[in-house]
Structure formats: structure tokens, C-alpha cells
Amino acid sequence: MKPSTNMHMGTQGRVALLTDLRRGDEVIIVMTETPPVAAAAPTVVVPAPSGTGGSSTDPGALPRAAVTGSPAEPSDADEIMIFREQQAP
């Protein structure tokens, strides 16, 4: 959670704090997926195996590229909604 996370009871109820959580509460966490930042990921070029007898127009003779990189970073919750079953008075 980040300080700007909107945490409330129900879909539009009162503002809630972590201390308001009770056993049995249903919690829905809303996260906005942020696309990964386009970084200069290293590109590895693997030449075609030798002895294929291919020419430059033969697909087997063309280099193959492999892009490597790390998975996207985890993100924080944008909104947390707490749902509680109503108890009889």
C-alpha cells in the first residue's frame, strides 16, 4: 500500500484504516497495471548453425535474435474496498 491508496468500506463508503479490518471481511484490491518501461534490453544474436549450406536468402542462414529482460516490477494498490457481512441487531 502507498499513502495515496484509496481505502474505504464498500464501493463508496466511509474511509477505512487497516485497523478497521476484521476477521471475515472481504477485501478487494484494485491495481492499475503499469506497462513496463521500455529499456534498452540486451539483444543476443545467435548465428545459424554452420554447415547448413544456406545462402543469405535461406531462412536457416539468417541470425536469430533473442530479447532478454526482467519481469515487470510489482505495483502498489490504487484502491482497497472492504466488504463486511451485516450482523443482526
WOBEL-V492738 format. One record per run of one state. SS is the DSSP state (helix for helix, strand for strand, loop for the rest). FROM is the first residue (numbers start at 1). TO is the last residue. If there is no record, write none. Layout:
SS_FROM_TO, SS_FROM_TO
This chain:
loop_1_5, strand_6_9, loop_10_14, strand_15_15, loop_16_17, helix_18_20, loop_21_25, strand_26_30, loop_31_42, strand_43_46, loop_47_58, helix_59_61, loop_62_63, strand_64_67, loop_68_78, strand_79_83, loop_84_89
